[in-house]
Amino acid sequence: MFESFIHEYGYIAVFVFACIEGEIAVLTAGFLCRQDLMSLKFVILAAFSGTLLTEQCLFFVGRIYGLKFLEKHPKLKKKSNNAIEFLRKYDSAFIFGCRFIYGIRNVSPMLIGAAKITPLKFSSLNVPAALIWSIVVAGAGYLFADVLESAKANLKYAQIGLLAILCAALAWFYYKKRKSKRSRRANQTR
């Protein structure tokens, strides 16, 4: 269903979903590229444009309104002070790496802006990070398509293998539990 949505709305869907936590959309689009239903370079361009536009805007929202917002919410301000100090100390690494941590990609630029990191510094790190993120995520979808196709043929063997691993893990757990009970009983009888 999601795959058909991305296929139907194409690069616009990739752009829109990249504006929000859009890893799944970009991965799916990369998968569709492998099937020659989309172009990988245009998927990367759409993902790059969407994520970059959103994060640049959120940075300025945080820069303009972040501290004012925190002043109005003392509980958040107290919690945010440690985060802002951390950002000021490790700003370059955080700016570059935050987009690769699922769930904080859209909040991070606002905190970075509230920490009063300069726009030039943010942009100089955000642009290459956005490009790398777009290439990595779309590329992973593209490469994963081959793995998925290969796995379909070996799915039966993979299921048997996973079942064997699960049985072995359960047997080991049962063995350890029984051994622990025996040890406790032996200690109690002494």
CNS distance restraints for C-alpha pairs under 8 A (distance, minus, plus):
assign (resid   1 and name CA) (resid   5 and name CA) 6.34 0.50 0.50
assign (resid   2 and name CA) (resid   6 and name CA) 6.30 0.50 0.50
assign (resid   2 and name CA) (resid  25 and name CA) 7.99 0.50 0.50
assign (resid   3 and name CA) (resid   7 and name CA) 6.10 0.50 0.50
assign (resid   3 and name CA) (resid  28 and name CA) 6.22 0.50 0.50
assign (resid   3 and name CA) (resid  29 and name CA) 7.76 0.50 0.50
assign (resid   3 and name CA) (resid  32 and name CA) 7.91 0.50 0.50
assign (resid   4 and name CA) (resid   8 and name CA) 5.89 0.50 0.50
assign (resid   5 and name CA) (resid   9 and name CA) 6.12 0.50 0.50
assign (resid   5 and name CA) (resid  10 and name CA) 7.90 0.50 0.50
assign (resid   5 and name CA) (resid  13 and name CA) 7.87 0.50 0.50
assign (resid   6 and name CA) (resid  10 and name CA) 5.21 0.50 0.50
assign (resid   6 and name CA) (resid  11 and name CA) 7.77 0.50 0.50
assign (resid   6 and name CA) (resid  13 and name CA) 5.87 0.50 0.50
assign (resid   6 and name CA) (resid  14 and name CA) 7.00 0.50 0.50
assign (resid   6 and name CA) (resid  25 and name CA) 7.02 0.50 0.50
assign (resid   6 and name CA) (resid  28 and name CA) 7.38 0.50 0.50
assign (resid   6 and name CA) (resid  29 and name CA) 6.61 0.50 0.50
assign (resid   7 and name CA) (resid  29 and name CA) 7.60 0.50 0.50
assign (resid   7 and name CA) (resid  32 and name CA) 7.42 0.50 0.50
assign (resid   7 and name CA) (resid  37 and name CA) 7.34 0.50 0.50
assign (resid   7 and name CA) (resid  38 and name CA) 7.78 0.50 0.50
assign (resid   9 and name CA) (resid  13 and name CA) 5.39 0.50 0.50
assign (resid  10 and name CA) (resid  14 and name CA) 6.58 0.50 0.50
assign (resid  10 and name CA) (resid  29 and name CA) 7.95 0.50 0.50
assign (resid  10 and name CA) (resid  38 and name CA) 7.47 0.50 0.50
assign (resid  11 and name CA) (resid  15 and name CA) 6.08 0.50 0.50
assign (resid  11 and name CA) (resid  42 and name CA) 7.10 0.50 0.50
assign (resid  11 and name CA) (resid  43 and name CA) 6.16 0.50 0.50
assign (resid  11 and name CA) (resid  46 and name CA) 5.94 0.50 0.50
assign (resid  12 and name CA) (resid  16 and name CA) 6.13 0.50 0.50
assign (resid  12 and name CA) (resid  46 and name CA) 7.28 0.50 0.50
assign (resid  13 and name CA) (resid  17 and name CA) 5.97 0.50 0.50
assign (resid  13 and name CA) (resid  25 and name CA) 7.77 0.50 0.50
assign (resid  14 and name CA) (resid  18 and name CA) 5.90 0.50 0.50
assign (resid  14 and name CA) (resid  22 and name CA) 7.70 0.50 0.50
assign (resid  14 and name CA) (resid  25 and name CA) 5.99 0.50 0.50
assign (resid  14 and name CA) (resid  26 and name CA) 6.04 0.50 0.50
assign (resid  14 and name CA) (resid  29 and name CA) 7.15 0.50 0.50
assign (resid  14 and name CA) (resid  43 and name CA) 6.81 0.50 0.50
assign (resid  14 and name CA) (resid  46 and name CA) 6.02 0.50 0.50
assign (resid  14 and name CA) (resid  47 and name CA) 5.88 0.50 0.50
assign (resid  14 and name CA) (resid  50 and name CA) 7.85 0.50 0.50
assign (resid  15 and name CA) (resid  19 and name CA) 6.46 0.50 0.50
assign (resid  15 and name CA) (resid  46 and name CA) 4.75 0.50 0.50
assign (resid  15 and name CA) (resid  47 and name CA) 5.25 0.50 0.50
assign (resid  15 and name CA) (resid  48 and name CA) 7.90 0.50 0.50
assign (resid  15 and name CA) (resid  49 and name CA) 6.72 0.50 0.50
assign (resid  15 and name CA) (resid  50 and name CA) 4.66 0.50 0.50
assign (resid  15 and name CA) (resid  51 and name CA) 7.72 0.50 0.50
assign (resid  16 and name CA) (resid  20 and name CA) 7.19 0.50 0.50
assign (resid  16 and name CA) (resid  50 and name CA) 6.32 0.50 0.50
assign (resid  17 and name CA) (resid  21 and name CA) 6.79 0.50 0.50
assign (resid  17 and name CA) (resid  22 and name CA) 4.60 0.50 0.50
assign (resid  17 and name CA) (resid  25 and name CA) 6.20 0.50 0.50
assign (resid  17 and name CA) (resid  26 and name CA) 7.84 0.50 0.50
assign (resid  17 and name CA) (resid  50 and name CA) 7.61 0.50 0.50
assign (resid  18 and name CA) (resid  22 and name CA) 4.30 0.50 0.50
assign (resid  18 and name CA) (resid  23 and name CA) 7.12 0.50 0.50
assign (resid  18 and name CA) (resid  25 and name CA) 7.41 0.50 0.50
assign (resid  18 and name CA) (resid  26 and name CA) 7.16 0.50 0.50
assign (resid  18 and name CA) (resid  46 and name CA) 7.86 0.50 0.50
assign (resid  18 and name CA) (resid  47 and name CA) 5.25 0.50 0.50
assign (resid  18 and name CA) (resid  48 and name CA) 7.67 0.50 0.50
assign (resid  18 and name CA) (resid  50 and name CA) 5.00 0.50 0.50
assign (resid  18 and name CA) (resid  51 and name CA) 5.13 0.50 0.50
assign (resid  19 and name CA) (resid  50 and name CA) 4.71 0.50 0.50
assign (resid  19 and name CA) (resid  51 and name CA) 4.91 0.50 0.50
assign (resid  19 and name CA) (resid  52 and name CA) 7.96 0.50 0.50
assign (resid  19 and name CA) (resid  53 and name CA) 7.41 0.50 0.50
assign (resid  19 and name CA) (resid  54 and name CA) 5.40 0.50 0.50
assign (resid  20 and name CA) (resid  51 and name CA) 7.49 0.50 0.50
assign (resid  20 and name CA) (resid  54 and name CA) 7.81 0.50 0.50
assign (resid  20 and name CA) (resid 106 and name CA) 6.92 0.50 0.50
assign (resid  21 and name CA) (resid 102 and name CA) 7.48 0.50 0.50
assign (resid  21 and name CA) (resid 103 and name CA) 7.04 0.50 0.50
assign (resid  21 and name CA) (resid 105 and name CA) 6.90 0.50 0.50
assign (resid  21 and name CA) (resid 106 and name CA) 7.15 0.50 0.50
assign (resid  22 and name CA) (resid  26 and name CA) 6.26 0.50 0.50
assign (resid  23 and name CA) (resid  27 and name CA) 5.96 0.50 0.50
assign (resid  23 and name CA) (resid 137 and name CA) 6.63 0.50 0.50
assign (resid  24 and name CA) (resid  28 and name CA) 6.00 0.50 0.50
assign (resid  25 and name CA) (resid  29 and name CA) 6.08 0.50 0.50
assign (resid  26 and name CA) (resid  30 and name CA) 6.13 0.50 0.50
assign (resid  26 and name CA) (resid  43 and name CA) 7.27 0.50 0.50
assign (resid  26 and name CA) (resid  47 and name CA) 6.70 0.50 0.50
assign (resid  26 and name CA) (resid 134 and name CA) 7.73 0.50 0.50
assign (resid  26 and name CA) (resid 137 and name CA) 6.28 0.50 0.50
assign (resid  26 and name CA) (resid 138 and name CA) 5.34 0.50 0.50
assign (resid  26 and name CA) (resid 141 and name CA) 7.33 0.50 0.50
assign (resid  27 and name CA) (resid  31 and name CA) 6.24 0.50 0.50
assign (resid  27 and name CA) (resid 137 and name CA) 5.73 0.50 0.50
assign (resid  27 and name CA) (resid 138 and name CA) 5.18 0.50 0.50
assign (resid  27 and name CA) (resid 139 and name CA) 7.67 0.50 0.50
assign (resid  27 and name CA) (resid 140 and name CA) 6.51 0.50 0.50
assign (resid  27 and name CA) (resid 141 and name CA) 4.14 0.50 0.50
assign (resid  27 and name CA) (resid 142 and name CA) 7.42 0.50 0.50
assign (resid  28 and name CA) (resid  32 and name CA) 6.28 0.50 0.50
assign (resid  28 and name CA) (resid 138 and name CA) 7.90 0.50 0.50
assign (resid  28 and name CA) (resid 141 and name CA) 6.01 0.50 0.50
assign (resid  29 and name CA) (resid  33 and name CA) 6.22 0.50 0.50
assign (resid  29 and name CA) (resid  38 and name CA) 7.14 0.50 0.50
assign (resid  29 and name CA) (resid  43 and name CA) 6.61 0.50 0.50
assign (resid  29 and name CA) (resid 138 and name CA) 6.81 0.50 0.50
assign (resid  29 and name CA) (resid 141 and name CA) 7.00 0.50 0.50
assign (resid  29 and name CA) (resid 142 and name CA) 7.98 0.50 0.50
assign (resid  30 and name CA) (resid  34 and name CA) 6.62 0.50 0.50
assign (resid  30 and name CA) (resid  38 and name CA) 7.99 0.50 0.50
assign (resid  30 and name CA) (resid  40 and name CA) 6.39 0.50 0.50
assign (resid  30 and name CA) (resid  43 and name CA) 7.11 0.50 0.50
assign (resid  30 and name CA) (resid 137 and name CA) 7.75 0.50 0.50
assign (resid  30 and name CA) (resid 138 and name CA) 4.53 0.50 0.50
assign (resid  30 and name CA) (resid 139 and name CA) 6.11 0.50 0.50
assign (resid  30 and name CA) (resid 140 and name CA) 7.06 0.50 0.50
assign (resid  30 and name CA) (resid 141 and name CA) 4.24 0.50 0.50
assign (resid  30 and name CA) (resid 142 and name CA) 4.33 0.50 0.50
assign (resid  30 and name CA) (resid 143 and name CA) 7.95 0.50 0.50
assign (resid  31 and name CA) (resid  35 and name CA) 6.85 0.50 0.50
assign (resid  31 and name CA) (resid 138 and name CA) 7.86 0.50 0.50
assign (resid  31 and name CA) (resid 141 and name CA) 4.59 0.50 0.50
assign (resid  31 and name CA) (resid 142 and name CA) 4.63 0.50 0.50
assign (resid  31 and name CA) (resid 143 and name CA) 7.51 0.50 0.50
assign (resid  31 and name CA) (resid 144 and name CA) 6.88 0.50 0.50
assign (resid  31 and name CA) (resid 145 and name CA) 5.23 0.50 0.50
assign (resid  32 and name CA) (resid  36 and name CA) 6.45 0.50 0.50
assign (resid  32 and name CA) (resid  37 and name CA) 5.33 0.50 0.50
assign (resid  32 and name CA) (resid  38 and name CA) 5.87 0.50 0.50
assign (resid  32 and name CA) (resid 142 and name CA) 7.41 0.50 0.50
assign (resid  33 and name CA) (resid  37 and name CA) 5.50 0.50 0.50
assign (resid  33 and name CA) (resid  38 and name CA) 4.55 0.50 0.50
assign (resid  33 and name CA) (resid  39 and name CA) 5.47 0.50 0.50
assign (resid  33 and name CA) (resid  40 and name CA) 5.51 0.50 0.50
assign (resid  33 and name CA) (resid 142 and name CA) 6.27 0.50 0.50
assign (resid  34 and name CA) (resid  38 and name CA) 7.99 0.50 0.50
assign (resid  34 and name CA) (resid 142 and name CA) 5.29 0.50 0.50
assign (resid  34 and name CA) (resid 143 and name CA) 7.68 0.50 0.50
assign (resid  34 and name CA) (resid 145 and name CA) 6.37 0.50 0.50
assign (resid  34 and name CA) (resid 146 and name CA) 7.88 0.50 0.50
assign (resid  38 and name CA) (resid  42 and name CA) 7.80 0.50 0.50
assign (resid  38 and name CA) (resid  43 and name CA) 7.38 0.50 0.50
assign (resid  39 and name CA) (resid  43 and name CA) 6.24 0.50 0.50
assign (resid  40 and name CA) (resid  44 and name CA) 6.14 0.50 0.50
assign (resid  40 and name CA) (resid 138 and name CA) 7.29 0.50 0.50
assign (resid  40 and name CA) (resid 139 and name CA) 7.94 0.50 0.50
assign (resid  40 and name CA) (resid 142 and name CA) 7.97 0.50 0.50
assign (resid  41 and name CA) (resid  45 and name CA) 6.14 0.50 0.50
assign (resid  42 and name CA) (resid  46 and name CA) 6.00 0.50 0.50
assign (resid  43 and name CA) (resid  47 and name CA) 6.06 0.50 0.50
assign (resid  43 and name CA) (resid 138 and name CA) 7.03 0.50 0.50
assign (resid  44 and name CA) (resid  48 and name CA) 5.90 0.50 0.50
assign (resid  44 and name CA) (resid 131 and name CA) 7.90 0.50 0.50
assign (resid  44 and name CA) (resid 134 and name CA) 5.32 0.50 0.50
assign (resid  44 and name CA) (resid 135 and name CA) 5.86 0.50 0.50
assign (resid  44 and name CA) (resid 138 and name CA) 6.32 0.50 0.50
assign (resid  45 and name CA) (resid  49 and name CA) 6.03 0.50 0.50
assign (resid  45 and name CA) (resid 134 and name CA) 7.72 0.50 0.50
assign (resid  46 and name CA) (resid  50 and name CA) 6.11 0.50 0.50
assign (resid  47 and name CA) (resid  51 and name CA) 6.10 0.50 0.50
assign (resid  47 and name CA) (resid 134 and name CA) 5.60 0.50 0.50
assign (resid  48 and name CA) (resid  52 and name CA) 5.88 0.50 0.50
assign (resid  48 and name CA) (resid 130 and name CA) 5.75 0.50 0.50
assign (resid  48 and name CA) (resid 131 and name CA) 5.61 0.50 0.50
assign (resid  48 and name CA) (resid 133 and name CA) 7.78 0.50 0.50
assign (resid  48 and name CA) (resid 134 and name CA) 5.40 0.50 0.50
assign (resid  49 and name CA) (resid  53 and name CA) 5.95 0.50 0.50
assign (resid  50 and name CA) (resid  54 and name CA) 6.23 0.50 0.50
assign (resid  51 and name CA) (resid  55 and name CA) 6.11 0.50 0.50
assign (resid  51 and name CA) (resid 130 and name CA) 6.53 0.50 0.50
assign (resid  52 and name CA) (resid  56 and name CA) 6.01 0.50 0.50
assign (resid  52 and name CA) (resid 126 and name CA) 7.39 0.50 0.50
assign (resid  52 and name CA) (resid 127 and name CA) 6.72 0.50 0.50
assign (resid  52 and name CA) (resid 130 and name CA) 5.98 0.50 0.50
assign (resid  53 and name CA) (resid  57 and name CA) 6.22 0.50 0.50
assign (resid  54 and name CA) (resid  58 and name CA) 6.09 0.50 0.50
assign (resid  54 and name CA) (resid 106 and name CA) 7.83 0.50 0.50
assign (resid  55 and name CA) (resid  59 and name CA) 5.97 0.50 0.50
assign (resid  55 and name CA) (resid 106 and name CA) 6.68 0.50 0.50
assign (resid  55 and name CA) (resid 109 and name CA) 5.81 0.50 0.50
assign (resid  56 and name CA) (resid  60 and name CA) 6.59 0.50 0.50
assign (resid  56 and name CA) (resid 109 and name CA) 7.39 0.50 0.50
assign (resid  56 and name CA) (resid 123 and name CA) 7.40 0.50 0.50
assign (resid  57 and name CA) (resid  61 and name CA) 6.30 0.50 0.50
assign (resid  58 and name CA) (resid  62 and name CA) 6.13 0.50 0.50
assign (resid  58 and name CA) (resid 106 and name CA) 7.39 0.50 0.50
assign (resid  58 and name CA) (resid 107 and name CA) 7.90 0.50 0.50
assign (resid  58 and name CA) (resid 109 and name CA) 5.58 0.50 0.50
assign (resid  58 and name CA) (resid 110 and name CA) 5.27 0.50 0.50
assign (resid  58 and name CA) (resid 113 and name CA) 7.89 0.50 0.50
assign (resid  59 and name CA) (resid  63 and name CA) 6.08 0.50 0.50
assign (resid  59 and name CA) (resid 109 and name CA) 4.46 0.50 0.50
assign (resid  59 and name CA) (resid 110 and name CA) 4.78 0.50 0.50
assign (resid  59 and name CA) (resid 111 and name CA) 7.59 0.50 0.50
assign (resid  59 and name CA) (resid 112 and name CA) 6.54 0.50 0.50
assign (resid  59 and name CA) (resid 113 and name CA) 4.74 0.50 0.50
assign (resid  59 and name CA) (resid 114 and name CA) 7.99 0.50 0.50
assign (resid  60 and name CA) (resid  64 and name CA) 5.96 0.50 0.50
assign (resid  60 and name CA) (resid 110 and name CA) 7.24 0.50 0.50
assign (resid  60 and name CA) (resid 113 and name CA) 6.07 0.50 0.50
assign (resid  61 and name CA) (resid  65 and name CA) 5.70 0.50 0.50
assign (resid  61 and name CA) (resid  66 and name CA) 6.85 0.50 0.50
assign (resid  61 and name CA) (resid 110 and name CA) 6.28 0.50 0.50
assign (resid  61 and name CA) (resid 113 and name CA) 7.23 0.50 0.50
assign (resid  62 and name CA) (resid  66 and name CA) 4.21 0.50 0.50
assign (resid  62 and name CA) (resid  67 and name CA) 7.58 0.50 0.50
assign (resid  62 and name CA) (resid 109 and name CA) 7.02 0.50 0.50
assign (resid  62 and name CA) (resid 110 and name CA) 3.86 0.50 0.50
assign (resid  62 and name CA) (resid 111 and name CA) 6.03 0.50 0.50
assign (resid  62 and name CA) (resid 112 and name CA) 7.10 0.50 0.50
assign (resid  62 and name CA) (resid 113 and name CA) 4.45 0.50 0.50
assign (resid  62 and name CA) (resid 114 and name CA) 4.79 0.50 0.50
assign (resid  63 and name CA) (resid  67 and name CA) 7.62 0.50 0.50
assign (resid  63 and name CA) (resid 110 and name CA) 6.91 0.50 0.50
assign (resid  63 and name CA) (resid 112 and name CA) 7.64 0.50 0.50
assign (resid  63 and name CA) (resid 113 and name CA) 3.89 0.50 0.50
assign (resid  63 and name CA) (resid 114 and name CA) 4.66 0.50 0.50
assign (resid  63 and name CA) (resid 115 and name CA) 7.41 0.50 0.50
assign (resid  63 and name CA) (resid 116 and name CA) 6.13 0.50 0.50
assign (resid  64 and name CA) (resid  68 and name CA) 7.96 0.50 0.50
assign (resid  64 and name CA) (resid 113 and name CA) 7.64 0.50 0.50
assign (resid  64 and name CA) (resid 114 and name CA) 7.48 0.50 0.50
assign (resid  65 and name CA) (resid  69 and name CA) 5.92 0.50 0.50
assign (resid  65 and name CA) (resid 114 and name CA) 7.50 0.50 0.50
assign (resid  66 and name CA) (resid  70 and name CA) 6.24 0.50 0.50
assign (resid  66 and name CA) (resid 110 and name CA) 6.77 0.50 0.50
assign (resid  66 and name CA) (resid 111 and name CA) 7.14 0.50 0.50
assign (resid  66 and name CA) (resid 113 and name CA) 7.12 0.50 0.50
assign (resid  66 and name CA) (resid 114 and name CA) 4.69 0.50 0.50
assign (resid  67 and name CA) (resid  71 and name CA) 6.10 0.50 0.50
assign (resid  67 and name CA) (resid 114 and name CA) 5.65 0.50 0.50
assign (resid  68 and name CA) (resid  72 and name CA) 6.56 0.50 0.50
assign (resid  69 and name CA) (resid  73 and name CA) 6.55 0.50 0.50
assign (resid  70 and name CA) (resid  74 and name CA) 6.46 0.50 0.50
assign (resid  70 and name CA) (resid  76 and name CA) 6.15 0.50 0.50
assign (resid  70 and name CA) (resid  77 and name CA) 4.83 0.50 0.50
assign (resid  70 and name CA) (resid  80 and name CA) 7.97 0.50 0.50
assign (resid  71 and name CA) (resid  77 and name CA) 6.52 0.50 0.50
assign (resid  73 and name CA) (resid  77 and name CA) 6.18 0.50 0.50
assign (resid  74 and name CA) (resid  78 and name CA) 6.13 0.50 0.50
assign (resid  75 and name CA) (resid  79 and name CA) 6.51 0.50 0.50
assign (resid  76 and name CA) (resid  80 and name CA) 5.85 0.50 0.50
assign (resid  77 and name CA) (resid  81 and name CA) 6.04 0.50 0.50
assign (resid  78 and name CA) (resid  82 and name CA) 7.73 0.50 0.50
assign (resid  79 and name CA) (resid  83 and name CA) 7.32 0.50 0.50
assign (resid  80 and name CA) (resid  84 and name CA) 6.00 0.50 0.50
assign (resid  81 and name CA) (resid  85 and name CA) 6.13 0.50 0.50
assign (resid  82 and name CA) (resid  86 and name CA) 6.11 0.50 0.50
assign (resid  83 and name CA) (resid  87 and name CA) 6.14 0.50 0.50
assign (resid  83 and name CA) (resid 111 and name CA) 7.98 0.50 0.50
assign (resid  84 and name CA) (resid  88 and name CA) 6.20 0.50 0.50
assign (resid  84 and name CA) (resid 111 and name CA) 6.93 0.50 0.50
assign (resid  84 and name CA) (resid 112 and name CA) 7.50 0.50 0.50
assign (resid  84 and name CA) (resid 114 and name CA) 7.59 0.50 0.50
assign (resid  84 and name CA) (resid 115 and name CA) 5.36 0.50 0.50
assign (resid  85 and name CA) (resid  89 and name CA) 6.29 0.50 0.50
assign (resid  85 and name CA) (resid 115 and name CA) 7.75 0.50 0.50
assign (resid  86 and name CA) (resid  90 and name CA) 6.02 0.50 0.50
assign (resid  86 and name CA) (resid  91 and name CA) 7.61 0.50 0.50
assign (resid  87 and name CA) (resid  91 and name CA) 4.69 0.50 0.50
assign (resid  87 and name CA) (resid  94 and name CA) 6.81 0.50 0.50
assign (resid  87 and name CA) (resid 112 and name CA) 6.71 0.50 0.50
assign (resid  87 and name CA) (resid 115 and name CA) 6.85 0.50 0.50
assign (resid  88 and name CA) (resid 115 and name CA) 6.62 0.50 0.50
assign (resid  88 and name CA) (resid 117 and name CA) 7.36 0.50 0.50
assign (resid  90 and name CA) (resid  94 and name CA) 6.14 0.50 0.50
assign (resid  91 and name CA) (resid  95 and name CA) 5.89 0.50 0.50
assign (resid  91 and name CA) (resid 112 and name CA) 7.82 0.50 0.50
assign (resid  91 and name CA) (resid 117 and name CA) 7.67 0.50 0.50
assign (resid  92 and name CA) (resid  96 and name CA) 6.19 0.50 0.50
assign (resid  92 and name CA) (resid 125 and name CA) 7.11 0.50 0.50
assign (resid  93 and name CA) (resid  97 and name CA) 5.86 0.50 0.50
assign (resid  94 and name CA) (resid  98 and name CA) 5.40 0.50 0.50
assign (resid  95 and name CA) (resid  99 and name CA) 7.86 0.50 0.50
assign (resid  95 and name CA) (resid 108 and name CA) 7.99 0.50 0.50
assign (resid  95 and name CA) (resid 109 and name CA) 7.82 0.50 0.50
assign (resid  95 and name CA) (resid 112 and name CA) 7.55 0.50 0.50
assign (resid  95 and name CA) (resid 122 and name CA) 6.75 0.50 0.50
assign (resid  95 and name CA) (resid 125 and name CA) 6.44 0.50 0.50
assign (resid  95 and name CA) (resid 126 and name CA) 6.48 0.50 0.50
assign (resid  96 and name CA) (resid 125 and name CA) 5.72 0.50 0.50
assign (resid  96 and name CA) (resid 126 and name CA) 6.17 0.50 0.50
assign (resid  96 and name CA) (resid 129 and name CA) 5.44 0.50 0.50
assign (resid  97 and name CA) (resid 101 and name CA) 7.27 0.50 0.50
assign (resid  97 and name CA) (resid 129 and name CA) 7.46 0.50 0.50
assign (resid  98 and name CA) (resid 104 and name CA) 6.92 0.50 0.50
assign (resid  98 and name CA) (resid 105 and name CA) 5.91 0.50 0.50
assign (resid  98 and name CA) (resid 108 and name CA) 6.68 0.50 0.50
assign (resid  99 and name CA) (resid 104 and name CA) 7.27 0.50 0.50
assign (resid  99 and name CA) (resid 105 and name CA) 4.64 0.50 0.50
assign (resid  99 and name CA) (resid 129 and name CA) 7.59 0.50 0.50
assign (resid  99 and name CA) (resid 130 and name CA) 7.70 0.50 0.50
assign (resid  99 and name CA) (resid 133 and name CA) 7.36 0.50 0.50
assign (resid 100 and name CA) (resid 105 and name CA) 7.31 0.50 0.50
assign (resid 100 and name CA) (resid 133 and name CA) 7.11 0.50 0.50
assign (resid 101 and name CA) (resid 105 and name CA) 6.58 0.50 0.50
assign (resid 104 and name CA) (resid 108 and name CA) 5.81 0.50 0.50
assign (resid 105 and name CA) (resid 109 and name CA) 7.45 0.50 0.50
assign (resid 106 and name CA) (resid 110 and name CA) 7.64 0.50 0.50
assign (resid 107 and name CA) (resid 111 and name CA) 6.63 0.50 0.50
assign (resid 108 and name CA) (resid 112 and name CA) 6.07 0.50 0.50
assign (resid 109 and name CA) (resid 113 and name CA) 6.05 0.50 0.50
assign (resid 110 and name CA) (resid 114 and name CA) 6.11 0.50 0.50
assign (resid 111 and name CA) (resid 115 and name CA) 6.11 0.50 0.50
assign (resid 112 and name CA) (resid 116 and name CA) 6.77 0.50 0.50
assign (resid 112 and name CA) (resid 117 and name CA) 6.16 0.50 0.50
assign (resid 113 and name CA) (resid 117 and name CA) 5.95 0.50 0.50
assign (resid 113 and name CA) (resid 118 and name CA) 7.93 0.50 0.50
assign (resid 117 and name CA) (resid 121 and name CA) 6.92 0.50 0.50
assign (resid 117 and name CA) (resid 122 and name CA) 6.72 0.50 0.50
assign (resid 118 and name CA) (resid 122 and name CA) 6.27 0.50 0.50
assign (resid 119 and name CA) (resid 123 and name CA) 5.95 0.50 0.50
assign (resid 120 and name CA) (resid 124 and name CA) 5.93 0.50 0.50
assign (resid 121 and name CA) (resid 125 and name CA) 6.42 0.50 0.50
assign (resid 122 and name CA) (resid 126 and name CA) 5.76 0.50 0.50
assign (resid 123 and name CA) (resid 127 and name CA) 5.79 0.50 0.50
assign (resid 124 and name CA) (resid 128 and name CA) 7.28 0.50 0.50
assign (resid 125 and name CA) (resid 129 and name CA) 6.23 0.50 0.50
assign (resid 126 and name CA) (resid 130 and name CA) 5.92 0.50 0.50
assign (resid 127 and name CA) (resid 131 and name CA) 6.33 0.50 0.50
assign (resid 128 and name CA) (resid 132 and name CA) 6.11 0.50 0.50
assign (resid 129 and name CA) (resid 133 and name CA) 6.00 0.50 0.50
assign (resid 130 and name CA) (resid 134 and name CA) 6.11 0.50 0.50
assign (resid 131 and name CA) (resid 135 and name CA) 6.23 0.50 0.50
assign (resid 132 and name CA) (resid 136 and name CA) 5.96 0.50 0.50
assign (resid 133 and name CA) (resid 137 and name CA) 5.96 0.50 0.50
assign (resid 134 and name CA) (resid 138 and name CA) 5.93 0.50 0.50
assign (resid 135 and name CA) (resid 139 and name CA) 5.58 0.50 0.50
assign (resid 136 and name CA) (resid 140 and name CA) 5.90 0.50 0.50
assign (resid 137 and name CA) (resid 141 and name CA) 6.43 0.50 0.50
assign (resid 138 and name CA) (resid 142 and name CA) 6.25 0.50 0.50
assign (resid 139 and name CA) (resid 143 and name CA) 6.05 0.50 0.50
assign (resid 140 and name CA) (resid 144 and name CA) 5.73 0.50 0.50
assign (resid 141 and name CA) (resid 145 and name CA) 6.30 0.50 0.50
assign (resid 142 and name CA) (resid 146 and name CA) 7.58 0.50 0.50
assign (resid 143 and name CA) (resid 147 and name CA) 6.92 0.50 0.50
assign (resid 144 and name CA) (resid 148 and name CA) 6.04 0.50 0.50
assign (resid 145 and name CA) (resid 149 and name CA) 6.17 0.50 0.50
assign (resid 146 and name CA) (resid 150 and name CA) 6.13 0.50 0.50
assign (resid 147 and name CA) (resid 151 and name CA) 5.93 0.50 0.50
assign (resid 148 and name CA) (resid 152 and name CA) 6.24 0.50 0.50
assign (resid 149 and name CA) (resid 153 and name CA) 7.23 0.50 0.50
assign (resid 150 and name CA) (resid 154 and name CA) 6.79 0.50 0.50
assign (resid 151 and name CA) (resid 155 and name CA) 5.46 0.50 0.50
assign (resid 154 and name CA) (resid 158 and name CA) 6.16 0.50 0.50
assign (resid 155 and name CA) (resid 159 and name CA) 6.07 0.50 0.50
assign (resid 156 and name CA) (resid 160 and name CA) 6.37 0.50 0.50
assign (resid 157 and name CA) (resid 161 and name CA) 6.08 0.50 0.50
assign (resid 158 and name CA) (resid 162 and name CA) 6.05 0.50 0.50
assign (resid 159 and name CA) (resid 163 and name CA) 6.06 0.50 0.50
assign (resid 160 and name CA) (resid 164 and name CA) 6.14 0.50 0.50
assign (resid 161 and name CA) (resid 165 and name CA) 6.24 0.50 0.50
assign (resid 162 and name CA) (resid 166 and name CA) 6.09 0.50 0.50
assign (resid 163 and name CA) (resid 167 and name CA) 6.14 0.50 0.50
assign (resid 164 and name CA) (resid 168 and name CA) 6.13 0.50 0.50
assign (resid 165 and name CA) (resid 169 and name CA) 6.10 0.50 0.50
assign (resid 166 and name CA) (resid 170 and name CA) 6.16 0.50 0.50
assign (resid 167 and name CA) (resid 171 and name CA) 6.08 0.50 0.50
assign (resid 168 and name CA) (resid 172 and name CA) 6.11 0.50 0.50
assign (resid 169 and name CA) (resid 173 and name CA) 6.10 0.50 0.50
assign (resid 170 and name CA) (resid 174 and name CA) 6.07 0.50 0.50
assign (resid 171 and name CA) (resid 175 and name CA) 6.06 0.50 0.50
assign (resid 172 and name CA) (resid 176 and name CA) 6.17 0.50 0.50
assign (resid 173 and name CA) (resid 177 and name CA) 6.14 0.50 0.50
assign (resid 174 and name CA) (resid 178 and name CA) 6.18 0.50 0.50
assign (resid 175 and name CA) (resid 179 and name CA) 6.09 0.50 0.50
assign (resid 176 and name CA) (resid 180 and name CA) 6.06 0.50 0.50
assign (resid 177 and name CA) (resid 181 and name CA) 6.28 0.50 0.50
assign (resid 178 and name CA) (resid 182 and name CA) 6.19 0.50 0.50
assign (resid 179 and name CA) (resid 183 and name CA) 6.18 0.50 0.50
assign (resid 180 and name CA) (resid 184 and name CA) 6.25 0.50 0.50
assign (resid 181 and name CA) (resid 185 and name CA) 6.18 0.50 0.50
assign (resid 182 and name CA) (resid 186 and name CA) 6.10 0.50 0.50
assign (resid 183 and name CA) (resid 187 and name CA) 6.22 0.50 0.50
assign (resid 184 and name CA) (resid 188 and name CA) 6.15 0.50 0.50
assign (resid 185 and name CA) (resid 189 and name CA) 6.28 0.50 0.50
assign (resid 186 and name CA) (resid 190 and name CA) 6.61 0.50 0.50
